Amino acid sequence: MICCLVLLMSATALQSQTKCEFVVAKDGSGNFTTVQEAINAVPDFRKKETTIFIKKGVYKEKLILAECKHLVTFIGESVDSTIITYDDYNQKKNIFCEEKGTSGSAGFYIYGIGFSAENITFQNTAGPVGQAVAVSVAGDQIKFKNCRFLGFQDTLYTYGKDSRQYYNNCYIEGTVDFIFGSSTAVFDSCTIYGKRGGFYTAASTTEGKKFGYVFLNCHITGDAPENTFLLGRPWRPFAKTVFLYCKLGNQVKPEGWNNWSKPANEKTVYYGEYKNTGSGASTDKRVSWARQLTDEEANLYTLKNIFDDWNPNGGK
């Protein structure tokens, strides 16, 4: 396989890329013209990082990063110009005339451990047709930096119950439950953008997990009307979601949270807030079963405590 030094790239990508790598380019100037070809070329169970530089372009592909593909890194030319997209959705039929379902609607499935991506937009273009996942993440130790996740309902599926995920300086948009699943995930300095109205999150944290969704220093906003979004509702009874040091826009309803029409969930969920700001941050009318964290509780939300032996900022 040809090994190339990337010469044409953004300043940010150039800082990240100083070694030989696979290059994907729609115009044929790289090693591959499709992203899936580059993934397939990564040696199975490789113990070193494999970097795939993806030149600008719209890549309409339904991607799978298999469990045997370890330590794969995607770097786009820029978040505005490198776009990976697909348009499946829940009720769309497969070749057997069966509905694909929510899980089957994803445009990109990530199973391999140690995957990371930078400067890329991941998009599901199906529109407001129900569940339509842009990215489904099952693998452990997954990191996204300066990426966008675009869709409507169920945009980002944090699928793996034992998966640890870190999102830094990312933009995630959608309507109903557009960040959902059972993984432990930290959203650090991200923009969470609600469209039309709905629920920002629908965690399904498994019983016994210490952490579910953690939003740190995020901007919770959108173009939805005032008082049309809730911070979260529990897809499963032991959902955990907390917002710390975030700016909450006027889209957030005063009650803040929803029990998914199941009062029993109020006894098992862990929904918390700490030192948030903005017009949606007032806690005066929050549901009684949500928590306002103490200083001692808030101090537990460090990357070391949340991710244990994995440091998402180490070596990246």
Helices and strands as residue ranges (DSSP letters): H 11-16, E 22-24, H 35-41, E 50-54, E 57-60, E 63-65, E 72-76, E 82-86, H 101-104, E 108-110, E 116-118, E 121-124, E 135-137, E 142-145, E 148-150, E 156-158, E 164-168, E 171-181, E 184-188, E 191-203, E 213-216, E 219-222, E 229-230, E 240-244, E 247-248, G 263-267, E 270-274, E 291-292, H 295-298, H 303-307
